[in-house]
Amino acid sequence: YLDRVRRNVLRLPEFKIREILASLKFQDTGLEPEDPDYEIKVQLISTVLINEDKENEAKGAKRQAAEGFIPLSQIQHDVRLAWTEDRHKIKEKDDKMDQKQSKQGELLSELKEFDKSIKRKRSLESEQSSRSTRNVLEGLGRTPLFKT
């Protein structure tokens, strides 16, 4: 789905992309893949295009209704269905994002635990090394120059 969205956005003329990003108050109105906001910009542009299409469809449907082709109640019903579908898609996207963030949090916790474990192990190894050095010196009848 995201690949299709990206392709549709990239087919737009550059001036249209810049116009949409400027209307969304982006300072940088370019669309470069290395831009950290690239995916966000693509999704926002796609949303703007979808909304423009829906506005055009609604205007056309209202015009046809005024000419007696489509009952106004049918138009209102269709518009409500379209917006409900959009809300559902947005909710799905938000749910996926929440799942990703939750998983990232779990992985971060595991990484921190792993890091603590490594630090404890290194600390124990360092302590054991100090003890063995002290034991060797005591075995030779010498006292260590430093006390640990």
N, C-alpha and C positions, 0 to 999 in steps of 0.2 A: 504494500500500500504506500509506504513512504517513498519507495523508488518511483512509483507512478506520480506521486505528488511532486517530487523533485524534478522529474522530467517535464511535467506540465509547467512548472515555474521557470525552468531553464529555457523553455521554448519562447518565453515572452521576450519582446524587444527590451533592450537595456533601459531605454527611457521609461518604459512602463514599470520596470522593477524599481528604478530610482524614484519615480513618482509615488509609488505605493509606500516605499520605505520612508520617504520624506513625509508623507501624510501620517505615518505612524510615529513621527518625531525621532527617527534614527538620525544621528549626526552623520554617520558614514552610510551613504545610500548605495554603496557598491555591494555586490554579492560575490564574494570570493570564497572558495572551498576552505582555505586556511584560516578564515575569519572564525574566531571562537563562537560568534553568534550565528554562524551560517545556518545550522539546522533550525534555530528559532526563527530566523528571518524567512526561510523557505516555508515553514508552517504558517507564519503570519500572512505572507503573501498569498498562499493558497487559500487561507480563510477569507481574505479580502476578495479574492476572485470568486469564491463560492457565494459570498454575500452579494456581490455585484450581479452574478447570474440569477440569484433568487429574486433580487429586486427587479431585474429586467423581466423575469418570468411573471412576477406579480403584476408589474405594469401592463404587460401584454395581456394577461388574464383579465385584469380589470377593464382594459379597453374592449376585449371580446365580450365581457359580461355587459358592458354598457351598450354594446351593439346587439345584445341578445343572444350571443353564442353560448356562454357558460353562465350558469346561475352563480350569483355572488356567494351563496352559502357553500358551494362546491369549492370555490377559490379559497375561502376562509378555512375550510376543512383541510385542503391540500397544504396550505401554508402552515397550519398547526402541526400537521404530520411531519413536514420537512423540518421544522424547528425542533420537534420532539426527537427526531432522528439525529439531528446535530447534537442535542444535549446528551443523548445516549452515547454517541461516539466520543464526545468530550469526556464524559464520565469514564468510559472504558480506558481512554488515554490516561486520565488522572489515576485510575486504579493501577494501571501498569506502572506508572511512574512511582506510585506509593510502594508497590511491590519491589521495584528496583531499589528504591531508597532503603527499604527495610532490609533487603538482602545485603546492600552495601554496608549498612550498620552492623549486621551480623558478622560480615567478613572483617570489618574494621575491628570489632571486639575480639575476634579470633586472632587477628594479627597482633593486637596489643598483648593478648595473653601469651602468644608465642614469643613475642619480644621480651616480656617479663621472664618467661621461662629461660630464655637464652641468657639474659643478664644474671639470673640466679645461678645458673650453671657456671658461667664465667667467674662469678664471685666465689663460688665454692672451689673451683679449680685453682683460683688465685690463692685462696686461704690454704688449701692443701699444699700448694707449692711452697708457701711461706713456712708451713709446719715442717715439711720435709727438709728444707734448707736449714732450719733451726735444729732439727734432729741430727742432721749430718754434722753440723758445727759442734753440737754438744757431744756427739760421739767422738769427735777428734779432740775433745777437751778444750775447745775454744768457746768463748761466749760470743754471741752475735754482737755486732757493732750497733745494731738498731733493734729495738724491741717492737714486736708486732702483736 
